[in-house]
């Protein structure tokens, strides 16, 4: 049993290592419920209020190639004038608002003026868009 598990793990590591060195210009079709891979970048960090910005996301997607996953750069910007949360951090893509960090996540940056660029992916499923950021740990944003 352990040999089978170990063989499976080694096989997956070899596959991921081999894919890292492939020169591909297309997006990976692997998408799970909680994570997305694009060119071996793991996108797991979900933002909130995305449903309020579906029109902006559609505009961004329509200007890109028709793929299930579209890799983009997101800007995380402090929004101290937000009437609902003075610690709000909005997420923009191509200058359009597409969502926010959750209230709990934004609270961790209350003393920092945020203006960071991070890799992101837009996913469309059944006509509804979602955005995931390539952030493994919120501490990465404090650099």
C-alpha positions in Angstrom: 0.0 0.0 0.0 2.8 2.5 1.0 4.7 1.6 -2.2 1.6 2.5 -4.3 1.2 5.8 -2.5 4.9 6.6 -2.8 4.9 5.7 -6.5 1.9 8.0 -7.1 3.5 10.9 -5.2 6.8 10.5 -7.2 4.9 10.3 -10.4 3.0 13.5 -9.7 6.2 15.3 -8.7 7.9 14.2 -12.0 4.8 15.4 -14.0 4.8 18.8 -12.3 8.6 19.1 -12.7 8.4 18.2 -16.4 5.5 20.6 -17.0 7.5 23.5 -15.5 10.1 23.2 -18.3 7.6 22.9 -21.1 7.3 26.0 -23.3 3.5 26.3 -23.6 1.5 29.3 -24.5 -1.9 27.9 -23.6 -3.6 27.8 -20.3 -3.9 24.6 -18.3 -7.3 23.0 -18.3 -6.9 21.7 -14.7 -9.4 23.4 -12.4 -10.7 22.1 -9.1 -13.2 23.7 -6.8 -10.6 25.3 -4.6 -7.6 25.8 -6.7 -6.4 26.6 -10.3 -3.2 26.0 -12.1 -2.0 28.2 -15.0 1.5 27.6 -16.3 2.4 25.8 -13.0 1.3 28.8 -10.8 -1.1 27.8 -8.1 -4.1 30.2 -7.7 -5.9 29.5 -4.4 -6.7 32.9 -2.8 -10.3 33.8 -3.5 -11.6 37.4 -3.3 -15.1 38.5 -2.2 -17.9 40.6 -3.7 -17.1 39.3 -7.2 -20.8 38.9 -8.1 -21.1 42.7 -7.8 -18.5 43.1 -10.6 -19.6 40.5 -13.1 -20.0 43.1 -15.9 -16.4 44.4 -15.3 -15.1 40.8 -15.4 -17.1 40.1 -18.6 -15.6 43.2 -20.2 -12.1 42.0 -19.3 -12.7 38.4 -20.5 -14.3 39.6 -23.8 -11.1 41.5 -24.6 -9.0 38.3 -24.1 -8.8 34.9 -25.8 -11.8 32.6 -25.1 -10.3 30.3 -22.5 -11.8 28.8 -19.3 -9.0 30.4 -17.3 -7.5 33.8 -18.2 -4.2 34.8 -16.5 -4.0 38.5 -15.6 -2.3 40.9 -13.2 -4.4 42.2 -10.4 -3.8 45.4 -8.4 -4.5 45.3 -4.7 -5.2 48.9 -3.5 -6.1 50.2 -0.1 -9.5 52.0 -0.1 -9.6 54.0 3.2 -12.6 56.0 1.9 -14.8 52.9 1.6 -17.9 53.7 3.6 -18.4 50.0 4.7 -14.8 49.2 5.8 -12.0 51.8 6.2 -9.5 48.9 5.9 -11.0 47.7 2.6 -8.5 46.6 -0.1 -10.0 46.5 -3.6 -8.9 44.3 -6.4 -8.6 45.8 -9.8 -7.8 44.3 -13.2 -7.2 46.5 -16.2 -8.3 49.5 -14.1 -11.7 47.9 -13.3 -12.9 46.9 -9.9 -13.5 43.2 -9.7 -13.8 42.5 -5.9 -12.2 42.9 -2.5 -10.0 41.1 0.0 -12.3 39.7 2.7 -12.8 42.0 5.7 -10.7 39.7 7.9 -7.8 39.6 5.4 -7.9 43.4 4.9 -7.8 43.9 8.6 -4.3 42.5 8.7 -3.1 45.4 6.6 -4.8 48.2 8.6 -1.6 50.0 9.2 -0.2 49.6 5.6 -1.2 51.5 2.5 -1.6 48.7 0.0 -0.7 49.1 -3.6 0.6 45.7 -4.9 0.5 43.8 -8.1 -0.1 40.0 -8.0 -0.8 37.3 -10.5 -4.4 36.4 -10.8 -6.7 34.2 -12.9 -10.3 34.7 -14.0 -12.4 31.6 -14.2 -15.8 31.4 -15.9 -18.2 28.6 -15.0 -21.8 28.5 -16.1 -21.7 32.2 -17.0 -20.4 33.3 -13.5 -16.9 34.7 -13.2 -14.6 34.2 -10.2 -11.1 35.6 -9.5 -8.3 33.8 -7.6 -5.0 35.3 -6.7 -1.6 33.7 -6.6 -1.1 34.3 -2.9 0.0 31.5 -0.7 0.3 33.5 2.4 -0.9 37.0 3.3 2.6 37.8 4.7 3.8 37.8 1.1 1.9 41.0 0.6 3.8 42.8 3.4 7.1 42.9 1.5 
